[in-house]
């Protein structure tokens, strides 16, 4: 028996963004149909609170996938050669439970997160949306720029980061890819007038104020995935038609939603549903051009499993990756 090993470069080769967006659309739809087993993620924190080991197991019915993502989150890695998120996705056979693949999780996380945001954008944003504001300038900003280009024609892109040098580096690196990148002086300058907004930061406190949002804007809220952290202020959430990837995850882990809810800004019913429910026609999405919509991205294991399944299938087809003997049946 052989097991597939795929590094970061291999993931990026085998999982192009334009293929991952429909894959995430299918995974989110399968989640909302209930054809998944998706425990809430569990965390192990280092004693000094400097890092987290996250365990994300799951089963996805279509494409049928069974496995686990193990990922570390090390905020102190910002500014070092190491990504803040590192780990592996492990894929197992559904019938016999044999290991099938061990795949780099850094690249999978970046690609599948942005691809899920693109799937949400496609179903929630206005069809003519094309003025993008990026709050944050790291790996997820790059991935989201690539992903949103697959579902909308971008006319203008503005980026703001707490580090202007990082924002300028982002603008230089992304130059010549179809639209110029403007570096905004403030987050407000980036967001005012935008009809697509992505918050992709490591901030624990709001970086997006609701009063900045124009009627008709769509927001992908990506960076805050813990109950005590948020990127959106209460007004941004209160003004919006609010959706998420997983209802259970949102009601346990989404500080963007939980903090203002606990302060009395709105009840649980303000969460209108999952993006998969909108795709299935079970829940209405945008109902008027002036609606503000928010997609709260928590990132769930079935997204990683769908991505790993696609990588494994493509590696078999092309002979890519590294195949190592594991033992057991040939």
Sine and cosine of phi, psi and omega as CSV:
sin_phi,cos_phi,sin_psi,cos_psi,sin_omega,cos_omega
0.00,0.00,0.70,-0.72,0.00,-1.00
-0.91,-0.42,0.56,-0.83,0.02,-1.00
-0.89,-0.45,0.67,-0.74,0.00,-1.00
-1.00,0.08,0.75,-0.66,0.14,-0.99
-0.91,-0.42,0.77,-0.63,-0.01,-1.00
-0.76,-0.65,0.83,-0.56,0.02,-1.00
-1.00,0.04,-0.07,-1.00,-0.09,-1.00
-0.87,0.49,-0.72,0.70,0.00,-1.00
-0.88,0.47,-0.62,0.79,0.03,-1.00
-0.90,0.43,-0.65,0.76,0.05,-1.00
-0.86,0.51,-0.73,0.68,-0.06,-1.00
-0.91,0.42,-0.50,0.87,0.04,-1.00
-0.97,0.25,-0.64,0.77,-0.11,-0.99
-1.00,0.01,-0.21,0.98,-0.05,-1.00
-0.78,-0.63,0.94,0.34,0.03,-1.00
-0.91,0.42,0.49,-0.87,-0.09,-1.00
-0.86,0.50,-0.65,0.76,-0.06,-1.00
-0.92,0.39,-0.36,0.93,0.10,-0.99
-1.00,0.05,-0.47,0.88,-0.06,-1.00
-0.97,0.23,-0.49,0.87,-0.03,-1.00
-0.88,0.48,-0.80,0.61,0.06,-1.00
-0.90,0.44,-0.49,0.87,0.07,-1.00
-0.89,0.46,-0.68,0.73,0.03,-1.00
-0.94,0.33,-0.57,0.82,0.07,-1.00
-0.86,0.51,-0.70,0.72,0.01,-1.00
-0.92,0.40,-0.66,0.75,-0.02,-1.00
-0.90,0.43,-0.68,0.73,0.00,-1.00
-0.92,0.40,-0.58,0.82,0.05,-1.00
-0.92,0.39,-0.68,0.73,0.03,-1.00
-0.89,0.46,-0.65,0.76,0.05,-1.00
-0.84,0.55,-0.74,0.67,-0.08,-1.00
-0.97,0.26,-0.30,0.95,0.16,-0.99
-0.97,0.23,-0.27,0.96,0.01,-1.00
1.00,-0.03,0.14,0.99,-0.04,-1.00
-1.00,-0.01,0.80,0.60,-0.01,-1.00
-0.57,-0.82,0.35,-0.94,0.29,-0.96
-0.87,-0.50,0.90,-0.44,-0.19,-0.98
-0.64,-0.77,0.99,0.14,0.10,-1.00
-0.90,0.44,0.47,-0.88,0.14,-0.99
-0.88,0.48,0.57,-0.82,0.00,-1.00
-0.90,0.45,0.49,-0.87,0.09,-1.00
-0.91,-0.41,0.47,-0.88,-0.12,-0.99
-0.79,-0.61,0.61,-0.79,0.18,-0.98
-0.86,-0.51,0.88,-0.47,-0.03,-1.00
-0.99,-0.14,0.64,-0.77,0.14,-0.99
-0.91,0.42,0.49,-0.87,-0.08,-1.00
-0.84,0.55,-0.54,0.84,-0.01,-1.00
-1.00,-0.01,0.15,0.99,0.05,-1.00
0.91,0.42,0.33,0.95,-0.05,-1.00
-1.00,0.10,-0.19,0.98,-0.03,-1.00
-0.27,-0.96,0.24,-0.97,-0.07,-1.00
-0.71,-0.70,0.62,-0.78,0.23,-0.97
-0.96,-0.29,0.88,-0.47,-0.02,-1.00
-0.96,-0.27,0.66,-0.75,0.01,-1.00
-0.89,-0.45,0.85,-0.53,-0.11,-0.99
-0.75,-0.66,1.00,0.06,0.04,-1.00
-1.00,0.03,0.29,-0.96,0.07,-1.00
0.01,-1.00,0.16,-0.99,0.11,-0.99
-0.72,-0.70,0.71,-0.70,0.02,-1.00
-0.86,-0.52,0.78,-0.62,-0.06,-1.00
-0.96,0.26,-0.52,0.85,-0.05,-1.00
-0.52,-0.86,0.91,-0.41,-0.10,1.00
-0.94,0.34,0.64,-0.76,-0.15,-0.99
-0.88,0.47,0.89,-0.46,-0.13,-0.99
-0.55,-0.84,0.58,-0.82,-0.12,-0.99
-0.58,-0.81,0.84,-0.55,-0.02,-1.00
0.12,-0.99,-0.45,-0.90,-0.21,-0.98
-0.40,-0.92,0.68,-0.73,0.24,-0.97
-0.96,-0.27,0.74,-0.68,0.11,-0.99
-0.89,-0.45,0.87,-0.49,-0.12,-0.99
-0.65,-0.76,0.64,-0.77,0.14,-0.99
-0.99,-0.15,0.58,-0.82,0.09,-1.00
-0.85,-0.52,0.93,-0.37,-0.10,-1.00
-0.82,-0.58,1.00,0.02,-0.04,-1.00
-0.84,0.54,-0.48,0.88,0.00,-1.00
-0.92,0.40,-0.15,0.99,0.01,-1.00
-0.97,0.24,-0.23,0.97,0.01,-1.00
-0.86,0.51,0.78,-0.63,-0.04,-1.00
1.00,0.01,0.03,1.00,0.05,-1.00
-0.92,-0.39,0.11,-0.99,0.04,-1.00
-0.93,0.36,-0.16,0.99,-0.08,-1.00
-0.99,-0.11,0.70,-0.72,0.10,-0.99
-0.93,0.38,0.48,-0.88,-0.01,-1.00
-0.94,0.35,-0.44,0.90,0.03,-1.00
-0.91,-0.41,0.83,-0.55,0.02,-1.00
-0.63,-0.77,0.52,-0.85,0.03,-1.00
0.28,-0.96,-0.33,-0.94,-0.01,-1.00
-0.66,-0.75,0.48,-0.88,0.21,-0.98
-0.95,-0.31,0.79,-0.62,-0.02,-1.00
-0.93,-0.38,0.82,-0.58,-0.04,-1.00
-0.94,-0.33,0.71,-0.70,-0.03,-1.00
-0.82,-0.57,0.43,-0.91,0.08,-1.00
-0.93,0.36,0.65,-0.76,-0.05,-1.00
-0.97,0.25,-0.54,0.84,-0.07,-1.00
-0.99,0.13,-0.75,0.66,-0.10,-0.99
-0.95,-0.32,-0.19,0.98,0.03,-1.00
0.97,0.24,0.24,0.97,-0.03,-1.00
-0.96,0.27,0.55,-0.84,0.07,-1.00
-0.92,0.39,0.74,-0.67,0.00,-1.00
-0.95,-0.30,-0.64,0.77,-0.12,-0.99
-0.40,-0.92,0.56,-0.83,0.15,-0.99
-0.81,-0.58,0.90,-0.44,-0.23,-0.97
-0.80,-0.60,0.62,-0.78,0.04,-1.00
-0.83,0.55,0.79,-0.61,-0.05,-1.00
-1.00,0.02,-0.34,0.94,-0.02,-1.00
-0.88,0.47,-0.77,0.64,-0.02,-1.00
-0.94,0.33,-0.66,0.75,0.03,-1.00
-0.85,0.53,-0.71,0.70,-0.04,-1.00
-0.88,0.48,-0.70,0.71,-0.01,-1.00
-0.89,0.46,-0.72,0.70,-0.09,-1.00
-0.95,0.30,-0.76,0.66,-0.10,-1.00
-0.94,0.35,-0.54,0.84,0.02,-1.00
-0.90,0.44,-0.74,0.67,0.01,-1.00
-0.92,0.38,-0.60,0.80,0.02,-1.00
-0.91,0.42,-0.63,0.78,0.06,-1.00
-0.90,0.43,-0.64,0.77,0.07,-1.00
-0.88,0.47,-0.63,0.78,0.03,-1.00
-0.91,0.42,-0.65,0.76,0.05,-1.00
-0.89,0.46,-0.65,0.76,0.05,-1.00
-0.92,0.40,-0.67,0.75,0.02,-1.00
-0.87,0.50,-0.67,0.74,-0.07,-1.00
-0.89,0.46,-0.55,0.83,-0.06,-1.00
-1.00,-0.08,-0.29,0.96,-0.09,-1.00
-0.92,-0.39,-0.53,0.85,-0.06,-1.00
-0.98,0.21,0.36,-0.93,0.10,-0.99
-0.89,0.45,0.51,-0.86,-0.03,-1.00
-0.90,0.44,-0.47,0.88,-0.04,-1.00
-0.99,-0.10,0.15,0.99,-0.01,-1.00
-0.91,0.42,0.68,-0.73,-0.02,-1.00
-0.26,-0.97,0.14,0.99,0.03,-1.00
-0.96,-0.29,0.98,-0.22,-0.18,-0.98
-0.98,-0.20,0.73,-0.68,0.16,-0.99
-0.92,-0.40,0.81,-0.58,0.08,-1.00
-0.95,-0.30,0.86,-0.51,0.09,-1.00
-0.98,-0.22,0.98,-0.20,-0.15,-0.99
0.87,-0.49,0.50,-0.87,-0.10,-0.99
-0.68,-0.74,0.43,0.90,-0.01,-1.00
-0.99,-0.11,-0.47,-0.88,-0.09,-1.00
-0.87,0.49,-0.64,0.77,-0.02,-1.00
-0.95,0.31,-0.50,0.87,0.10,-0.99
-0.89,0.45,-0.70,0.72,0.01,-1.00
-0.89,0.45,-0.71,0.70,-0.02,-1.00
-0.91,0.41,-0.63,0.78,-0.01,-1.00
-0.94,0.35,-0.58,0.81,0.07,-1.00
-0.87,0.49,-0.71,0.71,0.02,-1.00
-0.91,0.42,-0.66,0.75,-0.06,-1.00
-0.93,0.36,-0.70,0.71,-0.05,-1.00
-0.92,0.39,-0.44,0.90,0.07,-1.00
-0.90,0.44,-0.36,0.93,-0.01,-1.00
-0.99,0.16,-0.28,0.96,-0.07,-1.00
-0.86,-0.51,-0.23,0.97,0.02,-1.00
-0.61,-0.80,0.50,-0.87,0.12,-0.99
-1.00,0.07,0.91,-0.42,-0.07,-1.00
-1.00,0.06,0.82,-0.57,0.02,-1.00
-1.00,-0.08,-0.50,0.86,-0.09,-1.00
-0.48,-0.88,0.61,-0.79,0.05,-1.00
-0.70,-0.71,0.81,-0.59,0.09,-1.00
-0.86,-0.51,0.61,-0.80,0.00,-1.00
-0.77,-0.64,0.64,-0.77,0.12,-0.99
-0.73,-0.68,0.65,-0.76,0.05,-1.00
-0.65,-0.76,0.46,-0.89,0.08,-1.00
-0.88,0.48,-0.45,0.90,0.12,-0.99
-0.98,-0.22,0.95,-0.33,0.02,-1.00
-0.88,0.47,-0.56,0.83,0.02,-1.00
-0.88,0.48,-0.65,0.76,0.03,-1.00
-0.92,0.40,-0.64,0.77,0.03,-1.00
-0.90,0.44,-0.65,0.76,0.02,-1.00
-0.92,0.39,-0.61,0.79,0.05,-1.00
-0.90,0.44,-0.67,0.74,0.05,-1.00
-0.85,0.52,-0.72,0.69,-0.02,-1.00
-0.88,0.47,-0.65,0.76,0.02,-1.00
-0.91,0.41,-0.70,0.71,-0.06,-1.00
-0.91,0.40,-0.53,0.85,-0.06,-1.00
-1.00,-0.08,0.02,1.00,0.00,-1.00
-0.90,0.44,0.54,-0.84,0.06,-1.00
0.99,0.17,0.22,0.98,0.00,-1.00
-0.95,-0.32,0.48,0.88,0.12,-0.99
0.90,-0.43,-0.46,0.89,0.01,-1.00
-0.46,-0.89,0.64,-0.77,0.02,-1.00
-0.93,0.36,0.55,-0.84,0.03,-1.00
-0.97,-0.24,0.85,-0.52,0.04,-1.00
-1.00,-0.08,0.71,-0.70,0.07,-1.00
-1.00,-0.05,0.89,-0.46,-0.05,-1.00
-1.00,0.06,0.53,-0.85,-0.01,-1.00
-0.96,0.28,-0.52,0.85,-0.01,-1.00
-0.65,-0.76,0.28,-0.96,0.09,-1.00
-0.88,0.48,-0.63,0.77,0.02,-1.00
-0.88,0.48,-0.67,0.74,0.02,-1.00
-0.88,0.47,-0.58,0.81,0.01,-1.00
-0.94,0.35,-0.62,0.78,-0.19,-0.98
-1.00,0.03,-0.55,0.83,-0.06,-1.00
-0.83,0.56,0.84,-0.54,0.04,-1.00
1.00,0.05,-0.18,0.98,0.00,-1.00
-0.96,0.27,0.56,-0.83,0.10,-0.99
-0.94,-0.33,-0.04,1.00,0.17,-0.99
-0.74,-0.67,0.78,-0.62,-0.02,-1.00
-0.72,-0.69,0.75,-0.66,0.09,-1.00
-0.84,-0.55,0.85,-0.53,0.12,-0.99
-0.98,-0.17,0.91,-0.41,-0.14,-0.99
-0.72,-0.70,0.86,0.51,-0.08,-1.00
-0.88,-0.48,0.10,-1.00,0.13,-0.99
-0.97,-0.22,0.28,0.96,-0.07,-1.00
-0.93,0.36,0.58,-0.82,0.11,-0.99
-1.00,-0.07,-0.19,0.98,-0.06,-1.00
-0.84,-0.54,0.41,-0.91,-0.12,-0.99
-0.82,0.57,0.70,-0.71,0.12,-0.99
-0.90,-0.44,-0.08,1.00,0.01,-1.00
-0.78,-0.62,0.84,-0.54,0.03,-1.00
-0.98,-0.17,0.68,-0.73,-0.04,-1.00
-0.87,0.49,-0.53,0.85,-0.04,-1.00
-0.92,0.39,-0.29,0.96,0.01,-1.00
-0.98,0.18,-0.33,0.94,-0.17,-0.99
-0.98,0.21,0.73,-0.69,0.05,-1.00
-1.00,0.10,0.50,-0.87,0.13,-0.99
-0.81,0.59,0.68,-0.73,0.01,-1.00
1.00,-0.01,-0.07,1.00,-0.05,-1.00
-0.96,0.29,0.50,-0.87,0.15,-0.99
-0.88,-0.47,0.70,-0.72,-0.04,-1.00
-0.88,-0.48,0.77,-0.64,0.23,-0.97
-0.98,-0.20,0.94,-0.33,-0.03,-1.00
-0.99,-0.13,0.95,-0.32,-0.28,-0.96
-0.89,-0.45,-0.60,0.80,-0.25,-0.97
-0.97,0.25,-0.51,0.86,-0.10,-1.00
-1.00,-0.08,0.91,-0.41,-0.03,-1.00
-0.79,-0.62,0.39,0.92,0.07,-1.00
-0.79,-0.61,0.44,-0.90,-0.10,-0.99
-0.90,0.43,-0.42,0.91,-0.05,-1.00
-0.99,-0.12,0.06,1.00,-0.04,-1.00
-0.86,-0.52,0.53,-0.85,0.08,-1.00
-0.44,-0.90,0.48,-0.88,0.08,-1.00
-0.95,-0.30,-0.38,0.93,-0.05,-1.00
-0.97,-0.25,0.66,-0.75,0.11,-0.99
-0.98,0.18,0.14,-0.99,-0.08,-1.00
-0.87,0.50,-0.61,0.79,-0.05,-1.00
-0.92,0.39,-0.60,0.80,0.03,-1.00
-0.89,0.47,-0.64,0.77,0.03,-1.00
-0.96,0.26,-0.68,0.73,-0.05,-1.00
-0.88,0.48,-0.61,0.79,-0.05,-1.00
-0.96,0.28,-0.26,0.96,-0.23,-0.97
-0.98,-0.19,0.44,-0.90,0.35,-0.94
-0.98,0.18,0.87,-0.49,-0.31,-0.95
-0.93,-0.36,0.81,-0.59,-0.03,-1.00
-0.74,-0.67,0.25,-0.97,-0.02,-1.00
-0.53,-0.85,0.05,-1.00,0.08,-1.00
-0.99,0.14,-0.73,0.69,-0.03,-1.00
-0.75,-0.66,0.87,-0.50,-0.01,-1.00
-0.86,0.52,-0.71,0.70,-0.03,-1.00
-0.87,0.48,-0.69,0.73,0.01,-1.00
-0.90,0.44,-0.67,0.74,-0.02,-1.00
-0.87,0.49,-0.69,0.73,-0.08,-1.00
-0.98,0.22,-0.09,1.00,0.06,-1.00
-0.91,-0.42,-0.43,0.90,-0.23,-0.97
-0.79,-0.62,-0.21,0.98,-0.17,-0.98
-1.00,-0.03,0.99,-0.11,0.04,-1.00
-0.87,0.49,-0.52,0.85,0.06,-1.00
-0.81,0.58,-0.60,0.80,-0.01,-1.00
-1.00,-0.06,-0.70,0.71,-0.17,-0.99
-0.94,0.34,-0.64,0.77,-0.06,-1.00
-0.90,0.44,-0.80,0.61,0.04,-1.00
-0.92,0.40,-0.54,0.84,0.06,-1.00
-0.87,0.49,-0.71,0.70,-0.02,-1.00
-0.93,0.37,-0.35,0.94,0.08,-1.00
-1.00,0.06,0.01,1.00,0.06,-1.00
1.00,0.01,0.24,0.97,-0.05,-1.00
-0.94,0.33,-0.48,0.88,-0.02,-1.00
-0.17,-0.99,0.28,-0.96,0.04,-1.00
-1.00,0.00,0.02,-1.00,0.04,-1.00
-0.84,0.54,-0.51,0.86,-0.04,-1.00
-0.91,0.42,-0.18,0.98,0.07,-1.00
-0.91,0.40,-0.40,0.92,0.15,-0.99
-0.97,0.23,0.96,-0.29,-0.14,-0.99
-0.98,0.21,-0.45,0.89,0.02,-1.00
0.35,-0.94,-0.09,-1.00,0.04,-1.00
-1.00,-0.03,0.47,-0.88,0.06,-1.00
-0.85,0.52,-0.60,0.80,0.05,-1.00
-0.87,0.49,-0.56,0.83,0.05,-1.00
-0.93,0.37,-0.57,0.82,0.09,-1.00
-0.92,0.40,-0.69,0.72,0.01,-1.00
-0.88,0.47,-0.55,0.83,0.01,-1.00
-0.99,0.14,-0.13,0.99,-0.05,-1.00
0.98,0.18,0.21,0.98,0.01,-1.00
-0.99,0.15,-0.43,0.90,-0.05,-1.00
-0.73,-0.68,0.71,-0.70,0.05,-1.00
-0.95,0.33,0.56,-0.83,0.09,-1.00
-0.99,-0.10,-0.77,-0.63,0.08,-1.00
-0.88,0.48,0.75,-0.67,0.00,-1.00
-0.93,-0.37,-0.21,0.98,0.08,-1.00
-0.50,-0.87,0.42,-0.91,-0.02,-1.00
-0.86,0.51,-0.44,0.90,-0.04,-1.00
-1.00,0.05,-0.06,1.00,0.02,-1.00
-0.88,0.47,0.63,-0.78,0.26,-0.97
-1.00,-0.09,0.77,-0.64,0.02,-1.00
-0.87,-0.50,0.56,-0.83,0.06,-1.00
-0.79,-0.61,0.75,-0.66,0.19,-0.98
-0.96,-0.28,0.91,-0.42,0.03,-1.00
-1.00,-0.03,0.94,-0.33,-0.05,-1.00
-1.00,-0.05,0.90,-0.44,0.12,-0.99
-0.99,-0.15,-0.45,0.89,-0.05,-1.00
0.97,0.23,0.93,-0.36,-0.10,-1.00
-0.83,-0.55,0.37,-0.93,-0.17,-0.98
-0.88,0.47,-0.52,0.85,-0.04,-1.00
-0.91,0.41,-0.42,0.91,0.10,-1.00
-0.92,0.39,-0.67,0.74,0.03,-1.00
-0.92,0.40,-0.63,0.77,-0.02,-1.00
-0.93,0.37,-0.66,0.76,0.05,-1.00
-0.87,0.49,-0.66,0.75,0.02,-1.00
-0.91,0.41,-0.71,0.70,-0.01,-1.00
-0.90,0.43,-0.62,0.79,0.04,-1.00
-0.87,0.49,-0.71,0.70,0.00,-1.00
-0.90,0.43,-0.65,0.76,0.02,-1.00
-0.90,0.44,-0.70,0.71,0.00,-1.00
-0.88,0.48,-0.71,0.70,0.01,-1.00
-0.89,0.46,-0.69,0.72,-0.03,-1.00
-0.93,0.38,-0.59,0.81,0.03,-1.00
-0.90,0.43,-0.62,0.79,0.06,-1.00
-0.89,0.45,-0.67,0.74,-0.04,-1.00
-0.92,0.39,-0.58,0.82,-0.14,-0.99
-0.96,-0.28,-0.24,0.97,-0.09,-1.00
0.98,0.20,0.21,0.98,-0.01,-1.00
-0.97,0.26,0.17,-0.99,0.01,-1.00
0.99,0.15,-0.04,-1.00,0.02,-1.00
-0.90,-0.43,0.82,-0.57,-0.03,-1.00
-0.95,-0.30,0.86,-0.52,-0.06,-1.00
-0.87,-0.49,0.57,-0.82,0.06,-1.00
-0.91,0.41,0.71,-0.71,0.00,-1.00
-0.92,-0.40,-0.36,0.93,-0.10,-0.99
0.98,-0.20,-0.01,-1.00,-0.03,-1.00
0.99,0.17,-0.29,-0.96,-0.05,-1.00
-0.85,0.52,0.54,-0.84,0.02,-1.00
-0.94,0.33,0.00,0.00,0.00,0.00
